[in-house]
């Protein structure tokens, strides 16, 4: 296990367009008995309802969605580029029928009982504040549904308050 140092959220210095959109993150949910992770590349960091938050999007079909829905917490872990194969694996395999974390060459650790990926350089530990299902009628631009949701596998947007930031 690696040693992480908690840092104040206002010391967080990252470009979300790069970190989330290009480098990607691992979204992890569950508990010590059962957890799973998945690669995310849609989301952001900001301020909402007077809180420092992240927002992420998870498709209905994802096993990790079940774990987020069952619990109150999740984490976002950012890893270095040496874990690109693991990110690809976690984005294309389901943990429903396998130990995806181990099969990707990763390990899980816990902060306040909340799972995160130990190989990370930066971890945002979050408490779920909101879950909003995206629906066809919510799009103002009809091309969005045609491009991203032809198969009907919609997203839920989760907003989580950042309760802890860990850095290596």
MOJO-V42396 format. One record per pair of residues at least 24 apart in sequence whose ideal C-beta (glycine too) atoms are under 6 Angstrom apart, sorted by the first residue. I is the first residue (numbers start at 1). GAP is how many residues later the second one is. If there is no record, write none. Layout:
i:gap
I:GAP
I:GAP
//
This chain:
i:gap
1:108
1:117
2:116
2:166
4:162
4:164
5:162
6:158
6:160
7:158
7:160
9:43
9:153
9:156
12:153
16:28
16:29
19:59
24:63
25:51
25:53
26:51
26:91
27:29
27:49
28:47
28:87
28:88
28:89
29:35
29:38
29:39
29:45
30:37
30:85
35:73
35:80
36:27
36:28
36:31
36:59
37:53
37:64
37:80
38:24
38:26
38:52
39:48
39:51
39:52
51:110
52:110
53:106
53:108
54:70
54:72
54:106
55:102
55:104
56:102
57:98
57:100
58:98
59:94
59:96
60:93
60:94
61:92
63:31
63:32
63:33
72:56
73:41
73:54
74:52
75:39
75:41
75:48
75:50
76:48
77:39
77:40
77:43
77:46
78:42
78:43
78:44
79:40
79:41
80:41
111:53
121:47
122:45
123:43
124:38
124:41
125:38
125:39
126:34
126:36
127:33
127:34
127:36
128:32
129:30
129:32
130:29
131:25
131:27
132:25
//
